[in-house]
Amino acid sequence: MALGRRLMYLLPAATRAWLSVPSLKMGPGDSARSHTANEYILVNEINEGINIYINLLKSMMYCLIHNPDIGETK
C-alpha cells in the first residue's frame, strides 16, 4: 500500500521477537523527536496522521472487499 511516507525499519528486537506475523508500527510526527527528553508533536502532524490512518483503513477495506480470500485463516 502506498501511503506516501518514508519507510523506516526500526522495530526494536524485543518487538520483533514476539511477533510471528507481518506487522506495521507507525505514528505521526518526526521519529527523530520520539522518545527524547523534549519529545513533542505538532498539531499539523496529528492532523496528517489522522489522514494517513483513514487512508490506510480505506486501502485495507478495499483490499479485503476486492480480495476476500486475503482475510481467510486456514
MDTraj code that builds the backbone (N, CA, C; nanometers):
import mdtraj as md
import numpy as np

residues = "MET ALA LEU GLY ARG ARG LEU MET TYR LEU LEU PRO ALA ALA THR ARG ALA TRP LEU SER VAL PRO SER LEU LYS MET GLY PRO GLY ASP SER ALA ARG SER HIS THR ALA ASN GLU TYR ILE LEU VAL ASN GLU ILE ASN GLU GLY ILE ASN ILE TYR ILE ASN LEU LEU LYS SER MET MET TYR CYS LEU ILE HIS ASN PRO ASP ILE GLY GLU THR LYS".split()
xyz = np.array([
    [0.0841, -0.1180, 0.0000],
    [0.0000, 0.0000, 0.0000],
    [0.0882, 0.1238, 0.0000],
    [0.0648, 0.2109, -0.0897],
    [0.1417, 0.3336, -0.0968],
    [0.0717, 0.4410, -0.0147],
    [0.1392, 0.4908, 0.0878],
    [0.0826, 0.5957, 0.1719],
    [0.1611, 0.7256, 0.1612],
    [0.2618, 0.7257, 0.0751],
    [0.3403, 0.8466, 0.0570],
    [0.4276, 0.8804, 0.1762],
    [0.4722, 0.7792, 0.2473],
    [0.5539, 0.8020, 0.3665],
    [0.6898, 0.7376, 0.3485],
    [0.7870, 0.7862, 0.4234],
    [0.9201, 0.7284, 0.4252],
    [0.9166, 0.6028, 0.5122],
    [0.9738, 0.4952, 0.4639],
    [0.9743, 0.3695, 0.5359],
    [1.1002, 0.3591, 0.6203],
    [1.0814, 0.3241, 0.7456],
    [1.1946, 0.3058, 0.8362],
    [1.1824, 0.1686, 0.9004],
    [1.2898, 0.0957, 0.9048],
    [1.2909, -0.0357, 0.9682],
    [1.3555, -0.0220, 1.1059],
    [1.2773, 0.0211, 1.2021],
    [1.3321, 0.0467, 1.3338],
    [1.2594, -0.0290, 1.4442],
    [1.1963, -0.1410, 1.4109],
    [1.1309, -0.2166, 1.5165],
    [1.2363, -0.2694, 1.6124],
    [1.2196, -0.2441, 1.7396],
    [1.3168, -0.2964, 1.8368],
    [1.3191, -0.4491, 1.8337],
    [1.4323, -0.5064, 1.8651],
    [1.4466, -0.6518, 1.8641],
    [1.3444, -0.7181, 1.9549],
    [1.3144, -0.6560, 2.0683],
    [1.2162, -0.7142, 2.1608],
    [1.0786, -0.7233, 2.0965],
    [1.0424, -0.6246, 2.0164],
    [0.9126, -0.6257, 1.9471],
    [0.9128, -0.7327, 1.8398],
    [1.0178, -0.7411, 1.7621],
    [1.0254, -0.8410, 1.6552],
    [1.0251, -0.9822, 1.7116],
    [1.0801, -1.0013, 1.8289],
    [1.0940, -1.1346, 1.8869],
    [0.9600, -1.2008, 1.9151],
    [0.8601, -1.1260, 1.9581],
    [0.7326, -1.1897, 1.9916],
    [0.6269, -1.1768, 1.8839],
    [0.6561, -1.1099, 1.7731],
    [0.5617, -1.1005, 1.6626],
    [0.5919, -1.2100, 1.5607],
    [0.4938, -1.2956, 1.5355],
    [0.5144, -1.4029, 1.4385],
    [0.4375, -1.3771, 1.3092],
    [0.3863, -1.2553, 1.2937],
    [0.3104, -1.2186, 1.1743],
    [0.3652, -1.0871, 1.1193],
    [0.3448, -1.0623, 0.9896],
    [0.3861, -0.9317, 0.9362],
    [0.3147, -0.8206, 1.0125],
    [0.3847, -0.7152, 1.0412],
    [0.3255, -0.6083, 1.1215],
    [0.3740, -0.4723, 1.0741],
    [0.3040, -0.3729, 1.1227],
    [0.3346, -0.2347, 1.0884],
    [0.3326, -0.1532, 1.2166],
    [0.4359, -0.0774, 1.2366],
    [0.4414, 0.0130, 1.3518],
    [0.4541, 0.1523, 1.2942],
    [0.3574, 0.2380, 1.3263],
    [0.3604, 0.3719, 1.2685],
    [0.2966, 0.4717, 1.3634],
    [0.3294, 0.5950, 1.3437],
    [0.2698, 0.7003, 1.4226],
    [0.3042, 0.8354, 1.3639],
    [0.2284, 0.9356, 1.4005],
    [0.2521, 1.0690, 1.3462],
    [0.3751, 1.1346, 1.4088],
    [0.4247, 1.2345, 1.3401],
    [0.5363, 1.3125, 1.3936],
    [0.6700, 1.2687, 1.3372],
    [0.7725, 1.3380, 1.3799],
    [0.9093, 1.3133, 1.3357],
    [0.9729, 1.2123, 1.4300],
    [1.0132, 1.0981, 1.3782],
    [1.0694, 0.9941, 1.4647],
    [1.1994, 1.0378, 1.5318],
    [1.2667, 1.1388, 1.4782],
    [1.3887, 1.1895, 1.5421],
    [1.3576, 1.2539, 1.6773],
    [1.2325, 1.2969, 1.6968],
    [1.1937, 1.3589, 1.8242],
    [1.1340, 1.2593, 1.9227],
    [1.0996, 1.1397, 1.8729],
    [1.0313, 1.0453, 1.9609],
    [1.1260, 0.9887, 2.0665],
    [1.0706, 0.9715, 2.1847],
    [1.1416, 0.9147, 2.2993],
    [1.2651, 0.9959, 2.3371],
    [1.2557, 1.1264, 2.3254],
    [1.3625, 1.2154, 2.3690],
    [1.3132, 1.2943, 2.4901],
    [1.4037, 1.3620, 2.5567],
    [1.3668, 1.4381, 2.6762],
    [1.2625, 1.5453, 2.6457],
    [1.2718, 1.6064, 2.5301],
    [1.1786, 1.7136, 2.4940],
    [1.0869, 1.6716, 2.3795],
    [1.0394, 1.5488, 2.3856],
    [0.9531, 1.4970, 2.2789],
    [0.8288, 1.5837, 2.2640],
    [0.7907, 1.6093, 2.1392],
    [0.6679, 1.6850, 2.1118],
    [0.6176, 1.6483, 1.9738],
    [0.4926, 1.6811, 1.9478],
    [0.4315, 1.6587, 1.8172],
    [0.3506, 1.7832, 1.7829],
    [0.3593, 1.8252, 1.6596],
    [0.2877, 1.9443, 1.6138],
    [0.1435, 1.9098, 1.5793],
    [0.0541, 2.0053, 1.5922],
    [-0.0873, 1.9830, 1.5612],
    [-0.1040, 1.9395, 1.4157],
    [-0.0301, 2.0004, 1.3236],
    [-0.0432, 1.9609, 1.1829],
    [0.0048, 1.8180, 1.1612],
    [0.0995, 1.7701, 1.2423],
    [0.1440, 1.6309, 1.2325],
    [0.0341, 1.5358, 1.2813],
    [-0.0397, 1.5763, 1.3822],
    [-0.1524, 1.4952, 1.4297],
    [-0.2587, 1.4878, 1.3211],
    [-0.2905, 1.6016, 1.2610],
    [-0.3901, 1.6033, 1.1535],
    [-0.3450, 1.5179, 1.0354],
    [-0.2183, 1.5278, 1.0004],
    [-0.1639, 1.4455, 0.8914],
    [-0.1726, 1.2974, 0.9285],
    [-0.1426, 1.2654, 1.0534],
    [-0.1522, 1.1269, 1.0995],
    [-0.2935, 1.0729, 1.0894],
    [-0.3912, 1.1537, 1.1260],
    [-0.5314, 1.1120, 1.1150],
    [-0.5645, 1.0779, 0.9705],
    [-0.5229, 1.1632, 0.8775],
    [-0.5492, 1.1377, 0.7351],
    [-0.4784, 1.0107, 0.6872],
    [-0.3575, 0.9865, 0.7348],
    [-0.2843, 0.8658, 0.6959],
    [-0.3572, 0.7417, 0.7476],
    [-0.4030, 0.7449, 0.8731],
    [-0.4762, 0.6303, 0.9286],
    [-0.6048, 0.6060, 0.8508],
    [-0.6768, 0.7106, 0.8174],
    [-0.8004, 0.6959, 0.7394],
    [-0.7703, 0.6326, 0.6036],
    [-0.6676, 0.6815, 0.5340],
    [-0.6319, 0.6262, 0.4036],
    [-0.5847, 0.4819, 0.4147],
    [-0.5116, 0.4500, 0.5201],
    [-0.4670, 0.3130, 0.5420],
    [-0.5871, 0.2203, 0.5598],
    [-0.6817, 0.2609, 0.6431],
    [-0.8008, 0.1786, 0.6652],
    [-0.8841, 0.1646, 0.5378],
    [-0.8973, 0.2722, 0.4617],
    [-0.9703, 0.2644, 0.3347],
    [-0.9022, 0.1656, 0.2398],
    [-0.7699, 0.1707, 0.2330],
    [-0.6960, 0.0792, 0.1456],
    [-0.7126, -0.0650, 0.1913],
    [-0.7074, -0.0865, 0.3214],
    [-0.7234, -0.2216, 0.3744],
    [-0.8639, -0.2741, 0.3461],
    [-0.9644, -0.1906, 0.3651],
    [-1.1024, -0.2316, 0.3376],
    [-1.1201, -0.2626, 0.1894],
    [-1.0642, -0.1806, 0.1031],
    [-1.0731, -0.2045, -0.0414],
    [-1.0127, -0.3408, -0.0753],
    [-0.8936, -0.3668, -0.0196],
    [-0.8269, -0.4945, -0.0469],
    [-0.9101, -0.6123, 0.0021],
    [-0.9671, -0.6008, 0.1202],
    [-1.0474, -0.7104, 0.1745],
    [-1.1771, -0.7309, 0.0970],
    [-1.2379, -0.6231, 0.0511],
    [-1.3626, -0.6342, -0.0258],
    [-1.3359, -0.6963, -0.1623],
    [-1.2281, -0.6544, -0.2273],
    [-1.1999, -0.6999, -0.3631],
    [-1.1148, -0.8265, -0.3684],
    [-1.0613, -0.8672, -0.2549],
    [-0.9830, -0.9917, -0.2445],
    [-1.0217, -1.0618, -0.1156],
    [-1.1446, -1.1122, -0.1050],
    [-1.1932, -1.1669, 0.0224],
    [-1.1101, -1.2833, 0.0761],
    [-1.0375, -1.3532, -0.0099],
    [-0.9556, -1.4653, 0.0382],
    [-0.8368, -1.4184, 0.1213],
    [-0.8000, -1.2910, 0.1146],
    [-0.6890, -1.2383, 0.1942],
    [-0.7180, -1.2511, 0.3439],
    [-0.8433, -1.2277, 0.3831],
    [-0.8781, -1.2304, 0.5249],
    [-0.9055, -1.3692, 0.5806],
    [-0.9030, -1.4711, 0.4958],
    [-0.9317, -1.6064, 0.5432],
    [-0.8165, -1.6630, 0.6229],
    [-0.8508, -1.7363, 0.7258],
    [-0.7495, -1.8089, 0.8034],
    [-0.7645, -1.9569, 0.7725],
    [-0.6540, -2.0241, 0.7689],
    [-0.6569, -2.1677, 0.7348],
    [-0.6094, -2.2512, 0.8490],
])
top = md.Topology()
chain = top.add_chain()
for i, resn in enumerate(residues, 1):
    res = top.add_residue(resn, chain, resSeq=i)
    for name in ("N", "CA", "C"):
        top.add_atom(name, md.element.get_by_symbol(name[0]), res)
traj = md.Trajectory(xyz[None], top)
